[in-house]
Amino acid sequence: MLKEAVKKQLHEGTVIPAHPLALTSEKKLDEAGQRALTRYYIDAGVGGIAVGVHTTQFEIRNPEFNLYEKVLKLAIEEMEKGNTPDSFIKIAGICGPVEQALAEAEFSKSIGYDLGLLSMGGLNHLTEDELIDRTEQVAAVIPVFGFYLQPAVGGRIFTFDFWKRFADIPNVQAIKIAPFDRYHSFDVVRAVCHSKRNDEIALYTGNDDNIVNDLLTTYHIRSGDEKIEKKIVGGLLGHWSVWTKKVVEMFANIKDVQGEAQIPSNLLTLGQEITDANAAFFDSSNSFKGSIAGINEVLRRQGLLQGNWCLLEKEKLSPGQAEEIDRVYRSYPHLHDDEFVKANLTKWFDERQ
């Protein structure tokens, strides 16, 4: 069962960054950096953190690295030490075939995670029926946060019927919509609205290319004779793992006008600026090959990471990507939180804190 305070926060909507992985130049876990990142997000005012997800690098599960349990434990320790409120949403990434997914669900629940963000990446050999069965088994262990991952980074396209059946599963509590495609995003909203569990499922954007518009939109979906209103209430985003203090401020401004008849045009402009920044961070011009390294590079520049290294050698900045990050830094100084980070770095890296 999901704690009532967590469920309330989940449905009201909040900022949930996808937690990156701090590494040394030898590709070993940088524990001090990993803890500092978690402290950064907590002090920035987020409402939850997702760990062991795509931005954390799925490869932490590989036997040669064996970092999954260690990374999840570090984050829980910092969330507990950070005096986070009872409503703080602790999310663990869950991947792989049924046996692996169940083991990760059991472990995550045992150390205090509230929900499992269930990825369906890397399972293209399974049918939609088999993936529904997998979800039902995981949901029997831990509340499930569904995840529609874009095909460019390992996801696949699912039918409307799949998402309708997914939403009908007891203990599915939320869905992260991240296909980076308006048509497929709408499929999920429509499917949830056609589910008898519509009111029990919170929708979150993972569409880093359309964050602000997703959060400002109220959907009106016809289901039989009923017209259902549904909003995407918050975000669980890799993009929100950088410049996070400013993200929290932006989100508060958006929540103030969500559902209003007239949306301030400056928020729409802000949305396009954020999309442009994301194009640089996520390396959209190179099919997102440098997405994780791009996020790490921003954190490196701020002093939160030692470098932009990833576990796999092929995961690195693309040619010209660093210059694109330079460009968006110059173009949108109002989006970064460098001063906030600079003022707190010493505290976050102090192991006595």
Secondary structure, DSSP 8 states (H G I E B T S, - for coil): ---HHHHHHHHH--EEEB----B-TTS-B-HHHHHHHHHHHHHHT-SEEEESSGGG-GGGGSTTT--HHHHHHHHHHHHHHTT--TT-EEEEEE-SSHHHHHHHHHHHHHTT-SEEEE--TT-TTS-HHHHHHHHHHHHTTS-EEEEEE-GGGT-----HHHHHHHHTSTTEEEEEEESS-HHHHHHHHHHHHTSTTGGG-EEEE--TTSHHHHHH-EEEEEETTEEEEEEEEEEEESGGGSSHHHHHHHHHHHHHHTT-SS--HHHHHHHHHHHHHHHHHHTGGGTTTTHHHHHHHHHHHHTSSS----SSTT-S--TTHHHHHHHHHHH-GGG--HHHHHHHHHHHH-TT-
